[in-house]
Amino acid sequence: MSRNENSFLNEILPATLGVIFLGTPHHGSNIASLAKIPFETTRLFFQKPNTKILRALEANSEVLDRITRSFGQLLATGQIKVHSFQEELDTKGIRIVDGFSSTIGYPEETRGTLYANHRDIAKFSSAKDVKFERLASVLRRWIDYSTRPQPVSNNPTRSDSKTPDLPEGSIFDKQYQKCLRSLNVPEARDRIQDVQPPHAATYDWLFDSQVGFCDWLKGKHKTLTYWIYGKPGSGKSTLMKFAMEHPMTRESLKINSNDFWIVTGYFFHDRGTEVQKSIEGFLRELLYQILCQRPD
């Protein structure tokens, strides 16, 4: 292990709560391959592009595979939280980083979108910028979770269990990637991605003991269904997205059982396309999310 790696594991890692990615092509981008085509033309007018970087950013790039594999082994320990944002807008008619590439596909990773193209995804006009508020809400959630007393498992004999190690290279297997691409229909996630995050502390009551949601997650109720209902426009979708992404949901499930839990979600869209409102679209999307979280 190099000196820099030792420094990271011993000094930086313990002080790191999480990492947020903004439009990062974890699995490469087809645009990188296209960008090499006009290379000879663009260098006549602009600074010469770095073709080594373009090759490294291509889909199925060995360089990206190696980087993601190394980072993925770190994520498998469960020590770092990860949230990946995808751009919602095209850049000159092209989506630079698509839904598949913008997420790592490892357990515990949460996902979201920002209303921006690839060029502007990391630019914020002010603290009131909607993009900045979405990013800040993720940070606040992490900070809030880290400062709370952590729940104690009722099953001490299994308290040392952790996220299972992923098979070496499974995320990079061509058949696995081909399978994911065949299942991945980004528009199936349009409805859930359109749901805006709640204002701070708006839905914290969901995890209060008198509500019963945490007890249900912990397995104290025998029913397998927890029914949340309300009038149209009352905030059911916002509440469900909040529950899916909140760390307390997984912490409560771990008290139920320290086995690895998979949290998936699909929001039906009555006025949407076939994949947004059909049983086939529902099952396809759930299978895609399951395979993203558990490639083993």
C-alpha positions as CSV (number, residue, x, y, z in Angstrom):
1,M,0.0,0.0,0.0
2,S,1.4,3.4,-0.9
3,R,2.1,6.2,1.5
4,N,-0.9,8.2,0.2
5,E,-3.3,5.3,0.6
6,N,-2.1,4.8,4.2
7,S,-2.7,8.5,4.9
8,F,-6.2,8.3,3.4
9,L,-7.2,5.2,5.3
10,N,-5.7,6.3,8.6
11,E,-6.4,10.1,8.6
12,I,-8.9,11.2,5.9
13,L,-11.4,8.3,5.9
14,P,-12.3,8.5,9.7
15,A,-13.0,12.2,9.2
16,T,-15.2,11.7,6.1
17,L,-19.0,11.4,6.5
18,G,-19.9,11.1,2.9
19,V,-19.3,12.0,-0.8
20,I,-21.6,13.7,-3.2
21,F,-21.2,13.2,-6.9
22,L,-22.5,15.7,-9.4
23,G,-23.0,14.2,-12.9
24,T,-20.0,11.9,-12.5
25,P,-19.7,9.2,-15.3
26,H,-18.8,6.3,-13.0
27,H,-19.2,3.9,-15.9
28,G,-18.1,6.2,-18.7
29,S,-19.9,8.1,-21.3
30,N,-20.6,7.4,-25.0
31,I,-20.1,11.1,-25.6
32,A,-16.4,10.7,-24.8
33,S,-16.1,8.4,-27.8
34,L,-18.0,10.8,-30.0
35,A,-15.8,13.6,-28.9
36,K,-12.7,12.1,-30.5
37,I,-14.4,12.2,-33.9
38,P,-14.2,16.0,-34.4
39,F,-10.8,16.1,-32.6
40,E,-8.8,17.1,-35.7
41,T,-11.3,19.9,-36.4
42,T,-11.5,21.4,-33.0
43,R,-7.8,21.5,-32.4
44,L,-7.6,24.0,-35.3
45,F,-9.6,26.5,-33.4
46,F,-9.3,25.6,-29.7
47,Q,-6.8,24.3,-27.3
48,K,-5.8,20.7,-28.1
49,P,-8.1,18.2,-26.2
50,N,-6.4,15.6,-24.1
51,T,-7.3,12.3,-25.9
52,K,-6.0,10.2,-23.0
53,I,-8.7,11.7,-20.8
54,L,-11.3,11.1,-23.5
55,R,-10.3,7.5,-23.7
56,A,-10.4,7.1,-19.9
57,L,-14.0,8.5,-19.9
58,E,-15.3,6.1,-22.6
59,A,-18.0,3.6,-21.7
60,N,-16.5,0.4,-20.3
61,S,-13.2,2.2,-19.8
62,E,-10.6,0.0,-18.0
63,V,-9.4,3.1,-16.1
64,L,-12.8,3.9,-14.8
65,D,-13.4,0.3,-13.9
66,R,-10.2,0.2,-11.9
67,I,-11.1,3.5,-10.0
68,T,-14.7,2.4,-9.3
69,R,-13.6,-1.0,-8.2
70,S,-11.2,0.5,-5.7
71,F,-13.8,2.9,-4.4
72,G,-16.4,0.3,-4.4
73,Q,-14.4,-1.9,-2.0
74,L,-14.3,1.0,0.4
75,L,-18.1,1.6,0.0
76,A,-18.8,-2.1,0.8
77,T,-17.5,-1.4,4.4
78,G,-20.4,1.0,4.9
79,Q,-18.2,3.7,6.4
80,I,-19.0,6.4,3.8
81,K,-22.3,7.7,2.7
82,V,-22.7,8.4,-1.0
83,H,-25.3,10.4,-3.0
84,S,-25.1,10.7,-6.8
85,F,-26.9,13.5,-8.6
86,Q,-27.7,13.2,-12.3
87,E,-28.3,16.1,-14.7
88,E,-31.9,16.6,-15.8
89,L,-31.1,18.6,-18.9
90,D,-29.3,17.9,-22.2
91,T,-26.2,19.8,-23.3
92,K,-26.8,20.9,-26.9
93,G,-29.3,18.1,-27.4
94,I,-27.2,15.4,-25.8
95,R,-27.3,13.8,-22.3
96,I,-23.7,13.7,-21.3
97,V,-24.0,11.4,-18.3
98,D,-27.0,9.1,-18.5
99,G,-28.8,7.5,-15.5
100,F,-26.9,4.2,-15.7
101,S,-23.5,5.9,-15.6
102,S,-24.3,8.6,-13.1
103,T,-24.7,6.0,-10.2
104,I,-22.1,3.7,-8.8
105,G,-24.6,0.9,-8.2
106,Y,-23.4,0.0,-4.7
107,P,-25.4,-0.6,-1.5
108,E,-26.4,2.5,0.6
109,E,-26.0,4.9,-2.4
110,T,-28.8,7.4,-2.6
111,R,-29.7,9.1,-5.8
112,G,-31.3,12.3,-7.1
113,T,-31.4,14.8,-10.0
114,L,-30.6,18.5,-10.5
115,Y,-32.3,20.7,-13.0
116,A,-29.2,21.6,-15.0
117,N,-27.1,20.4,-17.9
118,H,-23.7,18.8,-17.4
119,R,-21.9,22.2,-17.7
120,D,-24.0,23.9,-15.0
121,I,-24.7,21.0,-12.6
122,A,-22.1,22.3,-10.1
123,K,-22.9,26.0,-10.5
124,F,-25.2,27.7,-8.0
125,S,-26.5,31.3,-8.2
126,S,-27.1,31.6,-4.5
127,A,-27.9,29.7,-1.3
128,K,-31.6,29.9,-2.4
129,D,-30.8,28.2,-5.7
130,V,-33.1,25.1,-6.0
131,K,-30.1,23.0,-7.0
132,F,-28.1,24.2,-4.0
133,E,-31.1,23.5,-1.7
134,R,-31.4,19.9,-2.9
135,L,-27.7,19.3,-2.3
136,A,-27.8,21.0,1.1
137,S,-30.8,18.9,2.1
138,V,-28.6,15.7,1.6
139,L,-25.8,17.2,3.7
140,R,-28.3,18.2,6.4
141,R,-29.7,14.7,6.5
142,W,-26.3,13.2,6.9
143,I,-25.3,15.7,9.6
144,D,-28.6,15.2,11.5
145,Y,-28.1,11.4,11.3
146,S,-24.5,11.6,12.5
147,T,-25.4,13.6,15.6
148,R,-28.3,11.4,16.7
149,P,-27.8,8.6,19.2
150,Q,-27.5,5.4,17.2
151,P,-30.0,2.7,17.8
152,V,-28.8,-0.4,19.6
153,S,-29.5,-3.7,17.9
154,N,-31.7,-6.2,19.7
155,N,-29.6,-9.0,18.2
156,P,-26.1,-8.6,19.7
157,T,-24.9,-11.9,18.4
158,R,-25.0,-10.4,14.9
159,S,-24.0,-6.8,15.6
160,D,-20.7,-7.2,13.8
161,S,-22.3,-8.1,10.5
162,K,-21.8,-5.6,7.6
163,T,-22.7,-5.1,4.0
164,P,-21.6,-8.3,2.2
165,D,-18.4,-8.1,0.2
166,L,-19.1,-7.9,-3.5
167,P,-17.6,-10.4,-5.8
168,E,-14.4,-9.2,-7.4
169,G,-15.2,-7.4,-10.6
170,S,-18.9,-8.2,-10.6
171,I,-19.9,-4.6,-11.2
172,F,-17.7,-4.6,-14.3
173,D,-18.8,-7.8,-15.8
174,K,-20.0,-7.2,-19.3
175,Q,-23.0,-9.5,-19.0
176,Y,-24.0,-7.7,-15.8
177,Q,-23.7,-4.3,-17.4
178,K,-25.6,-5.5,-20.5
179,C,-28.4,-6.8,-18.2
180,L,-28.6,-3.5,-16.4
181,R,-28.8,-1.5,-19.6
182,S,-31.6,-3.7,-20.9
183,L,-33.6,-3.1,-17.7
184,N,-32.7,0.6,-17.3
185,V,-35.5,3.0,-18.5
186,P,-34.7,6.4,-17.0
187,E,-38.2,7.7,-17.6
188,A,-39.5,5.1,-15.1
189,R,-37.9,7.2,-12.4
190,D,-39.2,10.6,-13.7
191,R,-42.1,10.6,-11.3
192,I,-40.0,10.0,-8.1
193,Q,-37.3,12.3,-9.3
194,D,-39.9,15.1,-9.8
195,V,-40.8,14.9,-6.1
196,Q,-39.1,17.8,-4.3
197,P,-37.4,17.2,-1.0
198,P,-39.4,18.5,2.0
199,H,-38.5,21.5,4.0
200,A,-36.3,20.8,7.0
201,A,-37.9,18.8,9.8
202,T,-41.3,18.7,8.0
203,Y,-41.6,14.9,8.1
204,D,-39.4,14.1,11.1
205,W,-42.6,13.0,12.9
206,L,-42.6,9.8,10.7
207,F,-40.0,8.3,13.0
208,D,-41.7,9.3,16.3
209,S,-42.5,6.3,18.4
210,Q,-46.3,7.0,18.5
211,V,-46.6,6.9,14.7
212,G,-45.6,3.2,14.6
213,F,-43.6,3.3,11.4
214,C,-40.2,2.6,13.1
215,D,-41.8,-0.3,15.1
216,W,-43.1,-1.7,11.8
217,L,-39.6,-1.5,10.2
218,K,-38.1,-3.2,13.3
219,G,-40.5,-6.1,12.9
220,K,-42.6,-5.5,16.0
221,H,-45.8,-5.7,13.9
222,K,-46.6,-9.0,12.1
223,T,-48.2,-7.3,9.1
224,L,-46.0,-6.9,6.0
225,T,-47.8,-3.8,4.8
226,Y,-47.7,-0.3,6.3
227,W,-50.4,1.7,4.6
228,I,-50.0,5.5,4.3
229,Y,-53.1,7.2,2.8
230,G,-54.3,10.7,2.4
231,K,-56.1,13.2,0.1
232,P,-54.6,14.1,-3.3
233,G,-51.9,16.7,-2.9
234,S,-51.4,16.1,0.8
235,G,-47.8,15.1,0.5
236,K,-47.9,11.2,0.3
237,S,-45.3,11.0,-2.5
238,T,-43.0,13.5,-0.7
239,L,-43.3,11.5,2.5
240,M,-42.6,8.2,0.8
241,K,-39.5,9.5,-0.9
242,F,-38.4,11.0,2.4
243,A,-38.8,7.6,4.1
244,M,-37.0,5.7,1.3
245,E,-33.9,8.0,1.5
246,H,-33.7,8.7,5.3
247,P,-30.9,6.8,7.1
248,M,-33.3,5.9,10.0
249,T,-35.2,3.6,7.7
250,R,-32.2,1.4,7.1
251,E,-31.2,1.6,10.8
252,S,-34.6,0.4,11.9
253,L,-34.5,-2.4,9.4
254,K,-31.1,-3.5,10.8
255,I,-32.7,-3.8,14.2
256,N,-35.3,-6.1,12.6
257,S,-32.5,-8.2,11.2
258,N,-28.8,-7.5,10.4
259,D,-29.2,-9.1,7.0
260,F,-28.6,-6.7,4.2
261,W,-31.8,-4.9,3.3
262,I,-32.7,-3.6,-0.2
263,V,-34.8,-0.5,-0.4
264,T,-36.5,0.1,-3.7
265,G,-39.3,2.3,-4.9
266,Y,-41.5,3.0,-7.9
267,F,-44.0,5.8,-8.2
268,F,-46.9,5.1,-10.6
269,H,-47.7,8.0,-12.9
270,D,-51.3,7.8,-14.1
271,R,-50.8,10.3,-16.9
272,G,-47.4,9.0,-17.9
273,T,-46.0,6.6,-20.5
274,E,-46.6,2.8,-20.4
275,V,-43.4,2.1,-18.5
276,Q,-44.5,4.7,-15.9
277,K,-47.9,3.2,-15.2
278,S,-47.8,-0.5,-16.0
279,I,-47.1,-3.6,-14.0
280,E,-44.3,-4.5,-16.4
281,G,-42.7,-1.1,-15.9
282,F,-43.1,-1.5,-12.2
283,L,-41.4,-5.0,-12.1
284,R,-38.7,-4.0,-14.5
285,E,-37.7,-0.9,-12.5
286,L,-37.7,-2.8,-9.2
287,L,-35.5,-5.5,-10.7
288,Y,-33.1,-2.9,-12.0
289,Q,-32.9,-1.2,-8.5
290,I,-32.3,-4.6,-6.8
291,L,-29.5,-5.5,-9.2
292,C,-27.9,-2.1,-8.8
293,Q,-27.8,-2.6,-5.0
294,R,-26.8,-6.2,-5.0
295,P,-24.8,-7.1,-8.1
296,D,-23.7,-10.3,-6.3
